[in-house]
Amino acid sequence: MSTPILIIHGWSDNYHSFEPLKQLLKSQNTVSSISDIWLGDYESMQDDVSFDDLAQGLQERIDDLVSQHKITLTPYSLDIIVHSTGGPVVRNWLSHYLLDVCKGDLTQCPIRHLIMLAPANFGSRLAAQGKSALAKLFKGGLENGFQTGRTILEGLELGSPFLWELAERDLFSEKKLYPCEADKGPFVFILSGTETYSKLKGLVAKGASEPGSDGTIRAASASLDSIKLEINYNESTKAHIIAVSQHNDAPVFKLLEGLNHSTIVPDAEANQQHPTLAIIKDCLAIKNATEHQQLRFKYLRENNALYQKPGFVNRYQQVIVRVQDNLKNAVVDYRLDFHVINDECAPSSWQKQDIPTQLEKYAHYTAEIIEKVISDVHKHSIDESYRTFFINIDAYEALIDELNSVEGKPYIAINLDAMPPVPGVSYRTDEFKYAPLNKLFTDNTGKHFFKENTTTLIDITLQLTVANNVFNLIA
C-alpha cells in the first residue's frame, strides 16, 4: 500500500525549492510505492511567528486534508521529509500531537519514516546573525518588511531554551517517541553534509566555513544521539551527577561527502544520481526496528571510513550547558572552566593550599583544552544561562593519549564560578568541587561523555543562599 509523503522546508525558504525533489521521488526509478507528495509552505520570516504557531498551523492543515479524505492520520500512515528548520518544526508538532491531541497515546503516532536533511535539531551558529541589521536588509528586504523571523531565529540559536525544552519533551521524555512502537515507527534518519561554503562567505557569515558543519548546521547539531547530565549542587558543594539516557533508539545518521546545506537538497539540475535520493530510498525501505538498526550500523561504518580519509574534516561534538538556581531562576553571570586535574585537585581550588600547585602541574594540558579542544563557545543572545561548547573530538583524543602516559592519573573536569545576582545573595561557588567528565562512565557501560556527532546537555542547579541583611527573623 502506498504511503503519502509530506516535505517541509527550512527558514527563509518556500515549497518551490522542493518541487525538484518531489518530481524525482515520484519517478518510478526511485520509490515505486509513493502516491501523493505534499509540500509544506509556512511563514518563517515574520518576526512574531513562533514554533508553536507553526505546530498549530501544521495540525490545522493536516486536519483539512483529513476532512477532504486526501490523507489520514491513522497510525504510521505518513512519511515526512524535512530540511533544516523543518526538523524542529515537525518534532515540535509531533510532540504536541502525541502528548496533547492524543493525550499521550503513542500508538496513535501517524509517522512511519521521518527523514531529516541537515536538520537544525540543536540549532545553527548562523541563527544569531539572522537578526542583524545586514540580515534584515539583505535577507528580509522590502518583500518581508525587513523582518527575518526573529522569534524562530531565537529558537534556532545554539543552546536555545526552545530547543532544550523540545529535547526534554521528545528525547528525554519518560515515554519513547522514536519509535513509539518497535516495529512500526517513527523510524528516524538524519543526513548531514560535510562541505561548507566558501571562505569568503565565512568572512561575512561567521560559521559558514566552520569545519564539522555543512556551512549552516553542524553535524553534531543535526544529530539526535544525545545524553543529559544533571549536576546538582543543591544539598552540598559536591556535585551530585545523574546521567539521563534516552528511551529512544539511536537514529540512523549518515554523512554525505561533498554536499553542503543547500546542495543536500536536489535542485532542478539534479537527476537520479543525486546521492540524497539513494539514501532516501534506503530509508523508506525500512520496515522494522531490526532493519533500522542494520542500516544505522552500515552508515556508521561508512561515516568512520570517511573520517579515516587523509585531509577529511575532524570529528566534533556539542555540549550545551544550562545553569539555574534551585528556584529555577536563570544564572547568567557565570564562568565554566574545563581543567585537567587529578583526585588531589578534586575537592576545590580554594579548599587546600596545595591544590593550586596541583592545578599548575597540569596547566599546559588545560591550555590544550582551551586552545585546541574547545573550538567555539556561544552564549544564547536572549538567555545567557545557556551556552554551547563546540568540542574537537580528534584534539580531545590526542590530549587523552598524552594524559594516559602522565603520572597522577589526570582527567578532565569542569569547575563553575557564578557571580551573585544582587548583594547579599550568593551561590558559594568558591567551595564547589570539580565535576569529572571523561571519568563519568566506565568502559563496560558503552557510554562516553566525549563522542563525535552528538549533542550533550549539562543541566546545572545551584543552591541560592541569602544573607541575614536580606531577610532575618528577630525575637
C-alpha positions, 0 to 999 in steps of 0.5 A, spaced: 500 500 500 502 506 498 504 511 503 503 519 502 509 523 503 509 530 506 516 535 505 517 541 509 522 546 508 527 550 512 527 558 514 527 563 509 525 558 504 518 556 500 515 549 497 518 551 490 525 549 492 522 542 493 518 541 487 525 538 484 525 533 489 518 531 489 518 530 481 524 525 482 521 521 488 515 520 484 519 517 478 518 510 478 526 509 478 526 511 485 520 509 490 515 505 486 510 505 492 509 513 493 502 516 491 501 523 493 507 528 495 505 534 499 509 540 500 509 544 506 509 552 505 509 556 512 511 563 514 518 563 517 520 570 516 515 574 520 518 576 526 512 574 531 511 567 528 513 562 533 514 554 533 508 553 536 504 557 531 507 553 526 505 546 530 498 549 530 498 551 523 501 544 521 495 540 525 490 545 522 492 543 515 493 536 516 486 536 519 483 539 512 486 534 508 483 529 513 476 532 512 477 532 504 479 524 505 486 526 501 490 523 507 489 520 514 492 520 520 491 513 522 497 510 525 504 510 521 500 512 515 505 518 513 512 519 511 515 526 512 521 529 509 524 535 512 530 540 511 533 544 516 528 548 520 523 543 518 526 538 523 524 542 529 518 544 526 515 537 525 518 534 532 515 540 535 508 538 532 509 531 533 510 532 540 504 536 541 500 531 537 502 525 541 502 528 548 496 533 547 491 531 541 492 524 543 493 525 550 499 521 550 497 515 546 503 513 542 500 508 538 496 513 535 503 516 532 501 517 524 509 517 522 512 511 519 519 514 516 521 521 518 527 523 514 531 529 516 536 533 511 541 537 515 536 538 520 537 544 525 535 539 531 540 543 536 540 549 532 545 553 527 551 558 529 548 562 523 541 563 527 544 569 531 546 573 525 539 572 522 537 578 526 542 583 524 541 589 521 545 586 514 540 580 515 534 584 515 536 588 509 539 583 505 535 577 507 528 580 509 528 586 504 522 590 502 518 583 500 518 581 508 518 588 511 525 587 513 523 582 518 527 575 518 523 571 523 526 573 529 522 569 534 524 562 530 531 565 529 531 565 537 529 558 537 534 556 532 540 559 536 545 554 539 543 552 546 536 555 545 531 554 551 526 552 545 530 547 543 532 544 550 525 544 552 523 540 545 529 535 547 526 534 554 519 533 551 521 528 545 528 525 547 528 525 554 521 524 555 519 518 560 515 515 554 519 513 547 517 517 541 522 514 536 519 509 535 513 509 539 512 502 537 518 497 535 516 495 529 512 500 526 515 507 527 517 513 527 523 510 524 528 516 524 534 518 519 538 524 519 543 526 513 548 531 514 553 534 509 560 535 510 562 541 505 561 548 507 561 554 503 566 558 501 571 562 505 569 568 503 562 567 505 565 565 512 568 572 512 561 575 512 557 569 515 561 567 521 560 559 521 559 558 514 566 555 513 566 552 520 569 545 519 564 539 522 558 543 519 555 543 512 556 551 512 549 552 516 548 546 521 553 542 524 553 535 524 553 534 531 547 539 531 543 535 526 544 529 530 539 526 535 544 521 539 544 525 545 545 524 553 543 529 559 547 530 565 544 533 571 549 536 576 546 538 582 549 542 587 543 543 591 544 539 598 552 540 598 558 543 594 559 536 591 556 535 585 551 530 585 551 527 577 545 523 574 546 521 567 539 521 563 539 516 557 534 516 552 528 511 551 529 512 544 533 508 539 539 511 536 537 514 529 540 512 523 545 518 521 549 518 515 554 523 512 554 525 505 561 527 502 561 533 498 554 536 499 553 542 503 546 545 506 543 547 500 546 542 495 543 536 500 537 538 497 536 536 489 535 542 485 532 542 478 539 540 475 539 534 479 537 527 476 537 520 479 544 520 481 543 525 486 546 521 492 540 524 497 535 520 493 539 513 494 539 514 501 532 516 501 530 510 498 534 506 503 530 509 508 523 508 506 525 501 505 525 500 512 520 496 515 522 494 522 526 496 528 531 490 526 532 493 519 533 500 522 538 498 526 542 494 520 542 500 516 544 505 522 550 500 523 552 500 515 552 508 515 556 508 521 561 504 518 561 508 512 561 515 516 568 512 520 571 510 513 570 517 511 573 520 517 579 515 516 580 519 509 587 523 509 585 531 509 577 529 511 574 534 516 575 532 524 570 529 528 566 534 533 561 534 538 556 539 542 555 540 549 550 545 551 550 547 558 544 550 562 545 553 569 539 555 574 538 556 581 534 551 585 528 556 584 529 555 577 531 562 576 536 563 570 544 564 572 547 568 567 553 571 570 557 565 570 564 562 568 565 554 566 572 552 566 574 545 563 581 543 567 585 537 567 586 535 574 587 529 578 583 526 585 588 531 589 585 537 585 578 534 586 575 537 592 576 545 590 581 550 588 580 554 594 579 548 599 587 546 600 593 550 599 596 545 595 591 544 590 593 550 586 600 547 585 596 541 583 592 545 578 599 548 575 602 541 574 597 540 569 596 547 566 599 546 559 594 540 558 588 545 560 591 550 555 590 544 550 583 544 552 582 551 551 586 552 545 585 546 541 579 542 544 574 547 545 573 550 538 567 555 539 563 557 545 556 561 544 552 564 549 544 564 547 543 572 545 536 572 549 538 567 555 545 567 557 544 561 562 545 557 556 551 556 552 554 551 547 561 548 547 563 546 540 568 540 542 574 537 537 573 530 538 580 528 534 584 534 539 580 531 545 583 524 543 590 526 542 590 530 549 587 523 552 593 519 549 598 524 552 594 524 559 594 516 559 602 516 559 602 522 565 603 520 572 597 522 577 592 519 573 589 526 570 582 527 567 578 532 565 573 536 569 569 542 569 569 547 575 563 553 575 564 560 578 557 564 578 557 571 580 551 573 585 545 576 582 544 582 587 548 583 594 547 579 599 545 573 595 550 568 593 551 561 590 558 559 594 561 557 588 568 558 591 567 551 595 564 547 589 568 541 587 570 539 580 565 535 576 569 529 572 567 528 565 571 523 561 571 519 568 563 519 568 562 512 565 566 506 565 568 502 559 563 496 560 557 501 560 558 503 552 557 510 554 562 516 553 561 523 555 566 525 549 563 522 542 563 525 535 556 527 532 552 528 538 549 533 542 550 533 550 546 537 555 549 539 562 543 541 566 546 545 572 542 547 579 545 551 584 543 552 591 541 560 592 543 562 599 541 569 602 544 573 607 541 575 614 541 583 611 536 580 606 531 577 610 532 575 618 527 573 623 528 577 630 525 575 637 
